[in-house]
Amino acid sequence: MMALQEMIRASNDDMIREILEMREKGRHDEATRLYRAEQKGMEKGMEKGKIELARELYKDGYPIEKLAVKFNVSVEKMKELLTCSEA
């Protein structure tokens, strides 16, 4: 009930309404930033998982050329991924 009364009062005051709109926009922007960061983190995690899988397959004798085709990268890129140390 208090929130409703505050909204009614705010709708009558342009300055307060503008502040509330700015606050809401800030919340929305922050939620968007967090969502994008989460998506990027998930993509990185998936990429790391693919590299680990390629390394395991290579250790098991899977040829680099076939790995490159399987993971849709050049042979040179696959060699780089297989030999670079993990961070």
C-alpha distances in whole Angstrom, upper triangle without the diagonal:
4,5,5,6,9,10,11,12,14,15,17,19,21,22,19,18,22,21,18,20,23,21,20,24,25,23,24,28,28,27,30,32,31,32,35,36,36,38,40,41,41,44,46,45,47,50,50,51,53,55,56,56,59,61,61,62,65,66,67,69,67,69,67,68,66,63,63,63,60,58,59,60,63,66,66,62,62,65,63,60,62,64,61,60,56,54
4,5,5,6,9,10,10,12,14,16,17,19,20,16,16,20,18,16,19,21,19,18,22,23,21,23,26,26,26,29,31,30,31,34,35,35,37,40,40,41,43,45,45,47,49,50,51,53,55,55,56,59,60,61,63,65,66,67,69,67,69,67,68,66,63,63,63,61,58,59,60,63,65,65,61,62,64,62,59,61,63,60,59,55,53
4,5,5,6,9,10,10,12,14,15,17,18,14,14,17,16,13,15,18,15,15,19,20,18,20,23,23,22,25,27,27,28,31,32,32,34,36,37,38,40,42,42,43,46,47,48,50,52,52,53,56,57,58,59,62,63,64,66,64,65,63,64,63,60,59,59,57,54,55,56,60,62,62,58,58,61,59,56,58,60,57,56,52,50
4,5,5,6,9,10,11,13,15,17,18,14,14,17,17,14,16,19,17,16,20,21,20,21,24,25,24,27,29,29,30,33,34,34,36,38,39,39,42,44,44,45,48,49,49,52,54,54,55,58,59,60,61,64,65,66,68,66,67,65,66,64,61,61,61,58,56,56,58,61,64,63,60,60,63,61,58,60,62,59,58,55,52
4,5,5,6,8,10,11,13,16,17,13,13,17,17,14,17,20,18,18,22,23,22,23,27,27,27,29,32,32,32,35,37,37,39,41,42,42,45,46,47,48,51,52,52,55,57,57,58,61,62,63,64,67,68,69,71,69,70,68,69,67,64,64,64,62,59,59,60,64,66,66,62,63,66,63,61,63,65,62,61,57,55
4,5,5,6,8,10,11,13,14,10,10,14,13,11,14,16,15,15,19,20,19,21,24,24,24,27,29,29,30,33,34,34,36,38,39,40,42,44,45,46,48,49,50,52,54,55,56,59,60,61,62,64,66,67,69,67,68,66,67,65,62,62,62,60,57,57,58,61,64,64,60,61,63,61,58,61,62,59,58,54,52
4,5,5,6,9,10,12,13,10,9,12,12,10,12,15,14,13,16,18,18,19,22,23,23,25,27,28,28,31,33,33,35,37,38,39,41,43,43,45,47,48,49,51,53,54,55,57,59,59,61,63,64,65,67,65,66,64,65,63,60,60,60,58,55,55,56,59,62,62,58,59,62,59,57,59,61,58,57,54,51
4,5,5,7,9,12,14,11,10,14,15,12,14,17,17,17,20,22,21,22,25,26,26,28,31,31,32,34,36,37,38,40,41,42,44,46,47,48,50,52,53,54,56,57,58,60,62,63,64,66,68,69,71,69,70,67,68,67,64,63,63,61,58,58,59,62,65,65,61,62,65,63,60,63,64,61,61,57,55
4,5,5,7,10,11,9,9,13,13,12,14,17,17,17,20,22,22,23,26,27,27,29,31,32,33,35,37,38,39,41,42,43,45,47,48,49,51,53,54,56,57,58,60,62,63,64,66,68,69,70,72,70,71,69,69,68,65,64,64,62,60,60,61,64,66,66,62,63,66,63,61,64,65,62,61,58,55
4,5,5,7,8,6,5,9,10,8,11,13,13,14,16,18,18,20,22,23,24,26,28,29,30,32,34,35,36,38,39,40,42,44,45,46,48,50,51,53,54,56,57,59,60,61,63,65,66,67,69,67,68,66,66,65,62,61,61,59,56,56,57,60,63,63,59,60,63,60,58,61,62,59,58,55,52
4,6,7,9,8,6,9,11,10,11,14,15,15,17,19,20,20,23,24,25,26,29,30,31,33,34,35,37,39,40,41,43,45,46,47,49,50,52,53,55,56,57,59,61,62,63,65,67,68,70,67,68,66,66,65,62,61,61,59,56,56,57,60,63,63,59,60,63,60,58,61,63,60,59,56,53
4,6,9,8,8,11,13,12,14,17,17,18,20,22,23,24,26,28,28,30,32,33,34,36,38,39,40,42,43,45,46,48,49,50,52,54,55,57,58,60,61,63,64,66,67,69,70,72,73,71,72,69,70,68,66,64,64,63,60,60,60,63,67,66,62,64,66,64,61,64,66,63,62,59,56
4,6,5,6,9,10,11,12,14,15,17,18,20,21,23,24,26,27,29,30,32,33,35,36,38,39,41,42,44,45,47,48,49,51,53,54,56,57,59,60,62,63,64,66,68,69,71,72,70,71,68,68,68,65,63,64,62,59,59,59,62,65,64,61,62,65,62,60,63,64,61,60,57,54
4,6,5,6,9,10,10,12,14,15,16,18,20,21,22,24,26,27,28,30,31,33,34,36,37,39,40,42,43,45,46,48,49,51,52,54,55,57,58,60,61,63,64,66,67,69,70,68,68,66,66,65,62,61,61,60,57,56,57,60,63,62,58,60,62,60,58,61,62,59,58,55,53
4,5,5,6,9,10,11,12,14,15,17,19,20,21,23,24,26,27,29,30,32,33,35,36,37,39,41,42,43,45,47,48,49,51,53,54,55,57,59,60,61,63,64,66,68,69,67,67,65,65,64,61,60,60,59,56,56,56,59,62,60,57,59,61,58,56,59,60,57,56,53,51
4,5,5,6,9,10,10,12,14,15,17,18,20,21,23,24,26,27,29,30,32,33,35,36,37,39,41,42,43,45,47,48,49,51,53,54,55,57,58,60,62,63,64,66,68,66,66,64,64,63,60,59,60,58,55,55,55,58,61,60,56,58,60,57,55,58,59,56,55,52,49
4,5,5,6,9,10,10,12,14,15,16,18,20,21,22,24,26,27,28,30,32,33,35,36,37,39,41,42,43,45,46,48,49,51,52,54,55,57,58,60,61,63,64,66,64,64,62,62,61,58,57,57,56,53,53,53,56,59,58,55,56,59,56,54,57,58,55,54,51,49
4,5,5,6,9,10,10,12,14,15,16,18,20,21,22,24,26,27,28,30,31,33,34,36,37,39,40,42,43,45,46,48,49,51,52,54,55,57,58,60,61,63,64,62,63,60,60,60,57,55,56,54,51,51,51,54,57,56,52,54,56,54,52,55,56,53,52,49,47
4,5,5,6,9,10,10,12,14,15,16,18,20,21,23,24,26,27,29,30,31,33,35,36,37,39,41,42,43,45,47,48,49,51,53,54,55,57,58,60,61,63,61,62,59,60,59,56,54,55,54,50,50,50,53,56,55,52,53,55,52,50,53,54,51,50,47,45
4,5,5,6,9,10,11,12,14,15,17,18,20,21,23,24,26,27,29,30,32,33,35,36,37,39,41,42,43,45,47,48,49,51,53,54,56,57,59,60,62,60,60,58,58,58,55,53,54,52,49,49,50,53,55,55,51,52,55,52,50,53,54,51,50,47,44
4,5,5,6,9,10,10,12,14,15,16,18,20,21,22,24,26,27,28,30,31,33,35,36,37,39,40,42,43,45,46,48,49,51,52,54,55,57,58,60,58,58,56,56,55,52,51,51,50,47,47,47,50,53,52,49,50,53,50,48,51,52,49,49,45,43
4,5,5,6,9,10,10,12,14,15,16,18,20,21,22,24,26,27,28,30,31,33,34,36,37,39,40,42,43,45,46,48,49,51,52,54,55,57,59,56,57,54,55,54,51,50,50,49,45,45,46,48,51,50,47,48,51,48,46,49,50,47,46,43,40
4,5,5,6,9,10,11,12,14,15,17,18,20,21,23,24,26,27,29,30,32,33,35,36,37,39,41,42,43,45,47,48,49,51,53,54,56,57,55,56,53,54,53,50,49,50,48,45,45,45,48,51,50,46,48,50,47,45,48,49,46,45,42,39
4,5,5,6,9,10,11,12,14,15,16,18,20,21,23,24,26,27,29,30,32,33,35,36,37,39,41,42,43,45,47,48,49,51,53,54,56,54,54,52,52,52,48,47,48,46,43,43,44,47,50,49,45,46,49,46,44,47,48,45,44,41,39
4,5,5,6,9,10,10,12,14,15,16,18,20,21,22,24,26,27,28,30,31,33,34,36,37,39,41,42,43,45,47,48,49,51,53,54,52,52,50,50,49,46,45,45,44,41,41,41,44,47,46,43,44,46,44,42,45,46,43,43,40,37
4,5,5,6,9,10,10,12,14,15,16,18,20,21,22,24,26,27,28,30,31,33,35,36,37,39,41,42,43,45,47,48,49,51,53,51,51,49,49,49,45,44,45,43,40,40,40,43,46,45,41,43,45,42,40,43,44,41,40,37,35
4,5,5,6,9,10,11,12,14,15,16,18,20,21,23,24,26,27,29,30,31,33,35,36,37,39,41,42,43,45,47,48,49,51,49,50,48,48,48,44,43,44,42,39,39,40,43,46,45,41,42,44,42,39,42,43,40,40,36,34
4,5,5,6,9,10,10,12,14,15,16,18,20,21,23,24,26,27,29,30,32,33,35,36,37,39,41,42,43,45,47,48,50,47,48,46,46,45,42,41,42,40,37,37,38,41,43,43,39,40,43,40,38,41,42,39,39,36,34
4,5,5,6,9,10,11,12,14,15,16,18,20,21,23,24,26,27,29,30,32,33,35,36,38,39,41,42,43,45,47,48,46,47,44,44,44,41,39,40,38,35,35,36,38,41,40,37,38,41,38,36,39,40,37,37,34,31
4,5,5,6,9,10,11,12,14,15,16,18,20,21,22,24,26,27,29,30,32,33,35,36,37,39,41,42,43,45,47,45,46,43,44,43,40,39,40,38,35,35,35,38,41,40,36,37,40,37,34,37,38,35,35,31,29
4,5,5,6,9,10,11,12,14,15,16,18,20,21,23,24,26,27,29,30,31,33,35,36,37,39,41,42,43,45,43,44,42,43,42,38,38,38,36,33,34,34,37,40,39,36,36,39,36,34,37,38,35,34,31,29
4,5,5,6,9,10,11,12,14,15,17,18,20,21,23,24,26,27,29,30,32,33,35,36,38,39,41,42,44,41,42,40,40,39,36,35,36,34,31,31,31,35,37,37,33,34,37,34,32,35,36,34,33,30,28
4,5,5,6,9,10,11,12,14,15,16,18,20,21,22,24,26,27,29,30,32,33,35,36,37,39,41,42,40,41,38,39,38,35,34,35,33,30,30,30,33,36,35,31,32,35,32,30,33,34,31,30,27,25
4,5,5,6,9,10,10,12,14,15,16,18,20,21,22,24,26,27,28,30,31,33,35,36,37,39,41,39,40,37,38,38,34,33,34,32,29,30,30,33,36,35,31,32,34,32,29,32,33,30,29,26,24
4,5,5,6,9,10,11,12,14,15,17,18,20,21,23,25,26,27,29,30,32,33,35,36,38,39,37,38,36,37,35,32,32,32,30,27,28,28,32,34,34,30,31,33,31,28,31,33,30,30,26,25
4,5,5,6,9,10,11,12,14,15,16,18,20,21,23,24,26,27,29,30,32,33,35,36,38,35,36,33,34,33,30,29,30,28,25,25,26,29,31,31,27,28,31,28,26,29,30,28,27,24,23
4,5,5,6,9,10,10,12,14,15,16,18,20,21,22,24,26,27,29,30,31,33,35,36,34,35,33,34,33,30,29,30,28,25,25,25,28,31,30,26,27,29,27,24,27,28,25,25,22,20
4,5,5,6,9,10,10,12,14,15,16,18,20,21,22,24,26,27,29,30,32,33,35,33,34,32,33,32,29,28,29,27,24,25,25,29,31,30,27,27,29,27,24,26,28,26,25,21,20
4,5,5,6,9,10,11,12,14,15,17,19,20,21,23,24,26,27,29,30,32,33,31,32,30,30,29,26,25,26,24,21,22,23,26,28,28,24,25,27,25,23,25,27,25,25,21,20
4,5,5,6,9,10,10,12,14,15,17,18,20,21,23,24,26,27,29,30,32,30,30,28,29,28,25,24,25,23,20,20,20,24,26,25,22,22,25,22,20,23,24,22,22,19,17
4,5,5,6,9,10,10,12,14,15,16,18,20,21,23,24,26,27,29,30,29,30,27,29,28,24,24,25,23,20,21,21,24,26,26,22,22,24,22,19,22,23,20,20,17,15
4,5,5,6,9,10,10,12,14,15,16,18,20,21,23,24,26,27,29,27,28,26,27,26,23,23,23,21,18,20,20,24,26,26,22,22,24,22,19,21,23,21,21,18,17
4,5,5,6,9,10,11,12,14,15,17,18,20,21,23,24,26,27,25,26,23,24,23,20,19,20,18,15,16,17,20,22,22,19,19,21,20,17,19,21,19,20,17,16
4,5,5,6,9,10,11,12,14,15,17,18,20,21,23,24,26,24,25,22,24,23,19,19,21,19,15,17,17,20,21,21,17,17,19,17,14,17,19,16,16,13,13
4,5,5,6,9,10,11,12,14,15,17,18,20,21,23,25,23,24,22,24,23,19,20,21,19,16,18,18,21,22,22,19,18,20,18,15,17,19,17,16,13,13
4,5,5,6,9,10,11,12,14,15,16,18,20,21,23,21,22,20,22,20,17,17,18,15,13,15,16,19,20,21,17,16,19,18,14,16,19,17,17,15,15
4,5,5,6,9,10,11,12,14,15,17,18,20,21,19,20,18,19,18,15,14,16,14,10,13,13,16,17,17,14,13,16,14,11,13,16,14,15,13,13
4,5,5,6,9,10,11,12,14,15,17,18,20,19,20,18,20,19,15,16,18,16,12,15,15,17,18,18,15,13,15,14,10,12,14,12,12,9,11
4,5,5,6,9,10,11,12,14,15,17,19,17,19,17,19,18,14,15,17,14,12,15,15,18,19,19,16,14,16,16,12,13,15,15,14,12,14
4,5,5,6,9,10,10,12,14,15,17,14,16,14,16,14,11,12,13,11,8,11,12,15,15,16,13,11,14,14,10,11,14,14,15,13,15
4,5,5,6,9,10,10,12,14,15,14,15,13,15,14,10,11,14,12,9,12,11,14,14,14,11,9,11,11,7,7,11,10,11,10,12
4,5,5,6,9,10,11,12,14,13,15,14,17,16,12,14,16,14,12,15,15,17,17,17,14,12,13,13,9,9,11,11,11,10,13
4,5,5,6,9,10,11,13,11,13,13,15,13,10,12,14,11,10,14,14,17,16,17,15,12,14,15,11,10,13,14,14,13,16
4,5,5,6,9,10,11,9,10,9,11,10,7,9,11,9,8,12,12,13,12,14,12,9,10,12,9,7,11,12,14,13,17
4,5,5,6,9,10,9,11,10,13,13,9,12,14,13,12,15,14,15,14,14,13,10,10,11,8,6,9,10,11,11,15
4,5,5,6,9,9,12,12,15,14,11,14,16,14,13,17,17,18,17,18,16,13,13,15,12,9,12,14,14,14,17
4,5,5,7,5,8,9,12,10,8,12,13,11,12,15,15,17,15,17,16,12,13,15,13,10,13,16,16,17,20
4,5,5,5,6,7,10,10,8,11,13,12,12,15,15,15,13,14,14,10,10,13,11,8,11,14,15,16,19
4,5,7,9,10,14,13,12,15,17,16,16,19,18,19,16,17,17,13,13,15,13,10,12,14,15,16,20
4,6,9,11,14,13,12,15,17,15,16,20,20,20,18,19,19,15,15,18,16,13,15,18,18,19,23
4,6,9,12,11,10,14,15,14,16,19,18,18,16,18,18,14,14,17,16,13,15,18,19,20,24
4,7,9,7,7,10,12,11,13,15,15,16,13,16,16,12,13,16,14,12,15,18,19,20,24
4,5,5,6,9,10,11,12,14,14,13,10,13,14,10,11,14,14,12,14,17,20,21,25
4,5,5,6,9,10,10,12,10,10,7,9,10,7,7,11,11,9,11,14,17,19,22
4,5,5,6,9,10,10,10,8,6,9,11,8,9,13,13,12,15,17,20,22,25
4,5,5,6,9,10,10,10,9,12,13,10,12,15,14,13,16,19,21,22,25
4,5,5,6,8,8,9,8,11,11,7,10,12,11,10,14,16,18,19,22
4,5,5,6,5,6,5,8,8,6,9,11,10,11,14,15,18,19,22
4,6,5,6,8,8,12,11,9,12,15,14,14,17,19,22,22,25
4,6,8,10,11,14,13,10,14,16,14,14,18,19,21,21,24
4,6,9,10,12,10,8,12,13,11,12,16,17,19,18,21
4,7,9,12,10,9,13,14,13,14,17,18,21,21,23
4,7,8,6,6,10,11,10,12,15,15,18,19,21
4,5,5,6,9,10,11,12,14,15,19,20,22
4,5,5,6,9,10,10,12,14,18,19,22
4,5,5,6,9,10,11,12,16,18,20
4,5,5,6,9,10,10,14,15,17
4,5,5,6,9,10,13,14,17
4,5,5,6,8,12,14,17
4,5,5,6,10,12,14
4,6,6,8,10,12
4,6,8,10,13
4,6,9,12
4,7,9
4,6
4
